[in-house]
Amino acid sequence: MFQRILLSFVIIFYSTYLYAENLEMNSIVLEANEAPPFWSKVLPHNGMAGEIIYEISKACAINTTIIFKPLSRLIEDDTNNDLGNPAFFIDNQDFKQIIPIALYNISLYRYSNSNSNSNSNTIKSIDELVGKSVGLIKGALIDSTYFKEKGIDFEESYSHQSLFKKLKLGRIDYVIEIDLVSQQTIRKLFPLEVDNFIQIPIQRFSNPIAIMLAHEQENVDYIANKYREGLKKIIENGVYEKILKKYSNKRFVKADLLKNLQRYNLLYYVEDEE
């Protein structure tokens, strides 16, 4: 029911760009924008995804550094290696290696100080958004033509906080956002009204966060294999699961999570060229 919106809509707010700053084989630099709890320069190890990368790097002896830059600069720069959802980037760039390291989910959010209308807590068709205004992060919508023709108005912003403030004030009807980012933003801005922000899941499967290495990346196959090796190690020793539990306030089934992560790893895996 949401096939078209899932094909057209891709979150890139947490997108990062990766490049080799020096010639040392084991030294890598990543650029990211603030999107807590996934990426944040004020959180330990730069947030959830940053901590996953930190532990992967430690396990495989890669020296990885994360540098934070404004979202607008990251969106405008399409020349570097990327870290984000491959569904967005692979249409614009042919990557040599893609290594999924984490998953995220997307939902619609609405604001209500009354629980009288339970039917409004679910959406079964995209047609239910006709005539509504939907807020989303800048650059997340690839093609708005279909939605404009349907009469769905999108309002873009570079700020997650701005989206939820507008939702609270009634300036927009819905926000479409990544779940953990939404929950963190709502708790920070409106700690006494968390229950008034209604989450409406819109998809069945999680989306991947992946390291995407360009053909021009120095030692690209070596680095990719080291990252895969490190990811495998932290999954096996339980470190990966501990990180997810630290940042998620919901219970999850480990077997299902690892199955979905493996599915994306198989989808994007590229054999080394001899």
Secondary structure as UniProt FT lines:
FT   HELIX           3..8
FT   TURN            13..14
FT   STRAND          16..19
FT   TURN            25..26
FT   STRAND          27..32
FT   TURN            36..38
FT   TURN            41..42
FT   HELIX           44..46
FT   HELIX           47..60
FT   STRAND          63..68
FT   HELIX           71..76
FT   STRAND          81..84
FT   HELIX           86..89
FT   TURN            90..92
FT   STRAND          95..104
FT   STRAND          106..111
FT   HELIX           118..121
FT   HELIX           126..129
FT   TURN            130..131
FT   STRAND          133..137
FT   TURN            138..139
FT   HELIX           145..150
FT   STRAND          153..157
FT   HELIX           160..169
FT   STRAND          174..178
FT   HELIX           179..189
FT   TURN            191..192
FT   HELIX           194..196
FT   STRAND          197..201
FT   STRAND          207..214
FT   TURN            215..216
FT   TURN            218..219
FT   HELIX           220..236
FT   TURN            237..238
FT   HELIX           239..247
FT   HELIX           254..268
//
